Amino acid sequence: MHLTRLSSKGQITIPKALRDAHDWQVGARLEVIDTVEGVLLKPVVARQSTALPEGLAAIRSRLAYKGPAVSLEDLNAAVLQEATSGLQN
């Protein structure tokens, strides 16, 4: 069991053994979650930022669509046709 104290500023020191076990370095961001059993600290995982063109290219490669490009007008017409055909049934 590890013990710590709450300072007058509301701060606590996480014992070194726990910081080392979780690989929490100076400046690590932790989410504080209030639970029935007490307070839970979870590391905040930084999201990796990707430029829009690279992100879209990655999505396209995962979808592996090999068909022809479809114009926005054709896409809108197909959606409208599908929506109105559902009303007729």
C-alpha positions in Angstrom: 0.0 0.0 0.0 1.2 3.5 -0.8 0.3 6.6 1.2 0.4 10.3 0.3 -1.0 13.5 1.7 -3.2 16.3 0.3 -1.4 19.6 0.4 -3.1 22.9 1.3 -3.2 23.6 -2.4 -5.2 20.4 -3.1 -2.1 18.7 -4.6 -0.9 15.1 -4.0 2.4 13.4 -4.7 2.0 10.1 -6.5 4.6 7.7 -5.0 7.6 7.1 -7.2 7.0 3.3 -7.3 3.6 4.0 -8.9 4.9 6.6 -11.3 7.6 4.2 -12.4 5.1 1.3 -12.7 2.8 3.3 -15.0 5.7 5.1 -16.8 4.2 8.5 -15.8 6.8 11.2 -16.5 6.9 14.9 -15.4 4.2 16.8 -17.2 2.0 13.6 -17.8 -1.6 14.6 -18.2 -4.0 12.5 -16.1 -7.8 12.4 -16.2 -9.3 12.5 -12.7 -12.5 10.4 -12.5 -14.8 10.3 -9.5 -15.9 6.7 -8.7 -17.9 5.1 -6.0 -14.8 3.6 -4.5 -12.7 6.8 -4.8 -10.7 8.8 -7.3 -9.3 7.1 -10.5 -6.4 8.6 -12.4 -6.1 7.7 -16.1 -3.4 8.9 -18.5 -4.7 11.1 -21.3 -3.5 9.7 -24.5 -2.5 12.4 -27.0 -4.3 12.1 -30.3 -2.0 11.9 -33.3 -2.7 14.8 -35.6 -2.8 14.1 -39.4 -3.2 16.6 -42.1 -6.6 16.3 -43.9 -5.3 15.1 -47.3 -3.2 12.3 -45.7 -6.1 11.3 -43.4 -8.5 11.1 -46.3 -6.0 9.1 -48.3 -5.6 6.7 -45.4 -9.4 6.3 -45.2 -9.7 5.7 -48.9 -7.0 3.0 -48.8 -8.8 1.2 -46.0 -12.1 1.2 -47.9 -10.3 0.0 -51.0 -13.0 1.3 -53.4 -11.9 0.6 -56.9 -15.0 1.9 -58.8 -15.2 5.1 -60.7 -15.4 8.5 -59.0 -19.0 9.7 -58.4 -19.9 13.4 -58.7 -21.7 15.1 -55.8 -24.7 15.7 -58.1 -24.9 12.0 -58.9 -24.5 11.1 -55.2 -27.3 13.6 -54.2 -29.6 12.2 -56.9 -29.0 8.6 -55.8 -29.7 9.6 -52.1 -32.9 11.4 -53.1 -34.1 8.5 -55.3 -33.5 6.0 -52.4 -35.3 8.3 -49.9 -38.3 8.8 -52.1 -38.5 5.1 -53.1 -38.8 4.2 -49.4 -41.9 6.5 -49.1 -43.7 4.7 -52.0 -43.5 1.3 -50.3 
